Each structure stands twice: as C-alpha cells, then as structure tokens.
C-alpha cells in the first residue's frame, strides 16, 4: 500500500536554514519509506486501509521536514532488508532494533526510540523468567530479531517458536501453542495484556534491556547512503529539540520512549 502526501516547495528553504544543511536537488522527488503495519501502536493498518501509529507519524514528519512527498510502502517484516537492498524504498521506519548483525547489511540513524522487552505468561504459572524456570517451555518470539538471538543464546534448553509478526507472539500464547511470550513491553501491553484475551496473563519477571543484541531502534538505510542518513539524523535532533518529537510520542505513550537522547 502506498500513500502520497503533497508538500509546499517553499518549505525547502525554511528547512535549509532551520536544520543547517542544504537540501539536495532531489528534494521534490518522493521519499519512499518502508513500513510494516502489524506492530501496534507503532504501526497498524486500519479497516479503512489507512496506516497509522508512531512509526507512521515519524515517517511523515521526516518527509515533511525534508520537503519531499512521502510514499509509504507496506512490507512484510521478513522482506524488509531485501526490499531495501533492492531499492523498493529508500529507508525503513519500522521499529527496527539496531544490532551488530543488522549493521552488516544496512546503515542506521541515531536511535529514535528505545523501549525494553517483556516476558508474558499465564499469571502464577512460572516463578520467574530464568532459563532454569523456562527449561523445556515453548517460547514465542519474533524471528530475525535481537530478541530471538537473546532467547537462542540465553535459553538453550527451551523450545523456541519463531513467528512472523510481533503480534503473533501473543496469538500463539493465547492459543496455547506457546507457554511464554517474549516481545516489546509496549506492544505486549497494547496488543494483548490490555485486551480481553490477555486477561489471564501477566508480565513475568522484570523488564529486560538486551545487552549486546541491540542499542535502541533506528531508521535503516542502504549501505553508504550517508547524505540521506545525515539529513534524517538532523531532522530527528531538531524534532527532539523543538518538542515536536514529544508531541508525537505523547499520542501513544505515557512515558518517555526517547531513550533519554
């Protein structure tokens, strides 16, 4: 799905002065942004076919501040990196955690948000989320993610169920095909624990900050696309400085998701 947002050409000069860099000649060509649509509240596809969420708002704000028409290209998660390399879009705004493994195939912006991970299970079933407590248990986690790497490294005696979408973690849990889910603290709360189907479930153990596997969530670019990456970093910095980032975030969260940056 694509959606195009027209912008006034006069905005380019104002942004050049405000952000301190010169917008390139391609400023009026569409900026093609890869998004997902299955990761509420960061991105979701509504019954009306329209995309919404924090990632979507960030993507549109970037386009607006760079004075470029915005084309949102919806892409399934597993195809994100291949589609970027194939030039299906110019950058990815899809809650992609920055990791050493992903840096091998793409460059990243500065982190634009950072939230911890959370274990979820039926309330009262497990004493904690230690490897010993979850030995032999079925853990649902998003495949091709730093969380999946964390589970593989730390929980070798558990059975790992890799799913295609973050929300599938909780579908598998509710259906009884998984014993424990490991995912985003925000998504688990919004898409599962706050819903009727999550009533019998609760957070297991403390929130988790991945060590060695991720350093915040960034916007991905093709290797060597430094000009665009630097422009996006300048926009993110300006949005945090002028309060517009907080204004967007406050639509979705009641705590600071900026990671302190």
C-alpha positions in Angstrom: 0.0 0.0 0.0 1.2 3.5 -0.7 0.1 6.9 0.3 1.4 10.1 -1.1 1.4 13.4 0.8 2.0 16.6 -1.2 4.1 19.4 0.3 4.8 23.0 -0.5 8.0 23.7 -2.3 8.7 26.8 -0.2 9.2 24.6 2.8 12.7 23.6 1.5 14.3 27.0 2.0 13.0 27.3 5.6 14.2 23.8 6.4 17.7 24.5 5.0 18.0 27.5 7.3 16.5 25.7 10.3 18.4 22.4 10.1 21.7 23.7 8.9 22.2 21.6 5.8 21.4 22.1 2.1 18.6 20.1 0.7 19.7 18.2 -2.4 18.2 18.7 -5.9 16.1 15.6 -5.4 14.2 17.3 -2.6 10.9 17.3 -4.6 11.2 13.6 -5.5 9.2 11.2 -3.3 10.8 9.7 -0.3 9.9 6.0 -0.3 9.6 4.7 3.3 9.3 1.0 4.1 6.8 0.4 6.9 5.1 -2.7 8.3 1.6 -2.2 9.6 1.4 -5.1 12.0 3.0 -3.7 15.1 0.6 -1.5 17.1 0.9 1.1 18.5 3.9 1.8 16.3 2.2 0.8 13.0 -1.1 -0.7 12.1 -3.4 -1.0 9.1 -6.9 0.1 9.9 -10.2 -1.3 8.5 -10.3 1.7 6.1 -6.9 0.6 4.6 -5.1 3.5 6.2 -1.8 3.2 8.0 -1.4 4.8 11.5 0.9 4.7 14.5 4.0 6.2 16.0 6.3 4.9 13.2 3.9 6.2 10.6 3.8 9.7 12.2 7.7 9.7 12.4 7.9 8.8 8.7 5.5 11.5 7.6 7.3 14.1 9.8 10.6 13.2 8.2 9.1 13.7 4.7 7.6 17.0 5.7 10.7 18.4 7.2 12.8 17.2 4.3 10.3 18.9 1.9 9.7 15.6 0.0 6.5 13.9 -1.0 6.0 10.8 1.2 5.3 7.4 -0.3 4.7 4.7 2.4 5.4 1.2 1.1 4.0 -1.5 3.3 6.3 -4.5 3.5 6.1 -7.8 5.5 8.8 -7.9 8.2 11.0 -10.7 6.8 11.3 -8.9 3.5 12.3 -5.5 4.9 16.1 -5.7 4.4 15.9 -7.5 1.0 13.5 -4.9 -0.3 15.7 -2.0 1.0 18.7 -3.5 -0.9 16.6 -4.0 -4.0 15.7 -0.3 -3.9 12.0 -0.9 -3.3 12.2 2.0 -0.9 14.9 4.5 0.4 14.7 3.9 4.1 12.9 1.7 6.7 10.9 3.2 9.6 9.5 0.0 11.2 10.7 -0.2 14.8 14.0 -2.0 13.7 16.3 -2.5 16.7 19.9 -1.6 15.9 22.2 -4.6 16.2 25.7 -5.6 15.2 24.2 -8.2 12.9 22.0 -5.7 11.1 24.8 -3.2 10.7 26.5 -5.7 8.4 23.8 -5.2 5.8 22.4 -1.7 6.5 23.4 1.7 8.0 21.3 3.2 10.7 20.2 6.6 12.0 20.7 7.6 15.6 18.1 5.8 17.8 14.6 7.4 17.5 13.2 5.4 20.4 14.1 2.7 22.9 11.8 0.6 25.0 12.6 -2.6 27.0 11.4 -6.1 26.3 8.9 -8.1 28.4 8.2 -11.7 29.2 4.5 -12.6 29.3 2.9 -15.8 30.6 -0.3 -17.0 32.3 -0.4 -15.4 35.7 1.0 -17.6 38.5 2.3 -20.4 36.3 6.1 -19.6 36.5 8.1 -18.3 39.4 10.4 -16.2 37.2 11.8 -15.9 33.7 15.1 -17.5 34.4 16.5 -20.2 32.0 16.0 -22.8 34.7 12.4 -21.8 35.2 11.6 -21.9 31.5 13.6 -25.1 30.7 11.6 -27.2 28.3 8.9 -24.5 27.8 7.8 -23.1 24.5 8.9 -19.5 24.0 7.3 -17.5 21.2 9.4 -14.7 19.8 9.7 -12.6 16.6 12.1 -14.3 14.2 15.0 -12.4 12.7 15.1 -10.1 15.7 17.6 -9.3 18.5 15.0 -10.8 20.9 15.2 -14.1 19.0 19.0 -14.0 19.3 18.7 -13.3 23.0 16.4 -16.3 23.6 18.6 -18.6 21.5 21.7 -17.6 23.5 20.3 -17.5 27.0 17.6 -20.2 26.8 19.2 -23.2 25.0 17.0 -25.7 27.0 13.7 -24.1 26.0 11.8 -24.8 22.8 11.7 -21.7 20.6 8.7 -20.8 18.4 9.7 -18.2 15.9 6.8 -16.1 14.5 6.5 -13.8 11.5 4.9 -10.8 13.3 5.3 -9.3 16.8 1.5 -9.6 17.4 1.8 -13.4 16.5 3.7 -13.9 19.8 0.5 -13.2 21.7 -1.7 -15.1 19.3 0.4 -18.2 19.9 0.3 -17.6 23.6 -3.5 -17.2 23.7 -4.0 -20.3 21.5 -1.9 -22.5 23.9 0.8 -23.2 21.3 3.4 -21.3 23.4 3.9 -21.2 27.1 5.7 -17.8 27.3 6.0 -14.8 25.0 9.0 -12.5 24.7 8.4 -9.2 23.0 8.2 -5.4 23.2 6.9 -4.1 26.5 4.8 -1.6 24.7 3.3 -3.9 22.1 2.6 -6.6 24.7 0.6 -4.1 26.8 -1.3 -2.5 23.9 -2.0 -5.6 21.7 -2.5 -8.2 24.4 -2.5 -7.5 28.1 -5.0 -4.7 27.8 -7.3 -6.8 25.7 -9.9 -9.4 26.9 -7.8 -12.3 25.5 -4.9 -11.2 27.7 -6.9 -11.1 31.0 -5.4 -14.3 32.4 -1.9 -13.2 31.5 0.7 -11.0 33.2 4.3 -9.8 32.9 6.8 -12.4 34.1 9.8 -11.0 35.9 11.3 -7.6 35.4 11.5 -5.7 32.1 14.5 -6.7 30.0 17.2 -4.5 28.4 19.0 -6.5 25.8 22.8 -6.5 26.2 24.9 -6.9 23.2 22.0 -7.5 20.9 20.5 -4.1 20.4 21.1 -0.4 21.1 17.8 1.3 20.5 15.5 1.5 17.5 16.8 3.2 14.4 15.9 4.0 10.8 17.6 1.8 8.3 19.3 2.9 5.0 21.2 1.2 2.3 24.9 0.9 3.0 26.7 4.1 2.0 23.7 6.4 1.7 25.3 8.8 4.1 23.7 12.0 2.8 20.2 10.9 3.5 21.2 9.3 6.8 22.8 12.6 8.0 19.7 14.6 6.9 17.4 12.3 8.8 19.7 12.5 11.9 19.5 16.3 11.7 15.7 16.2 11.5 15.4 13.8 14.5 17.7 16.0 16.5 15.6 19.1 15.6 12.4 17.3 16.4 13.6 16.4 19.9 15.0 19.9 20.5 11.8 21.7 19.5 9.4 19.5 21.3 7.6 18.1 18.2 9.0 14.6 18.9 7.5 14.6 22.4 4.2 15.8 20.9 4.1 12.8 18.6 5.1 10.4 21.3 2.5 11.6 23.7 -0.2 10.5 21.3 0.8 6.9 22.1 2.8 6.6 25.3 2.5 7.9 28.8 6.3 7.6 29.4 9.5 8.7 27.7 10.3 6.4 24.8 13.2 8.5 23.5 15.8 6.5 25.3 17.0 9.7 27.0 18.5 11.1 23.8 
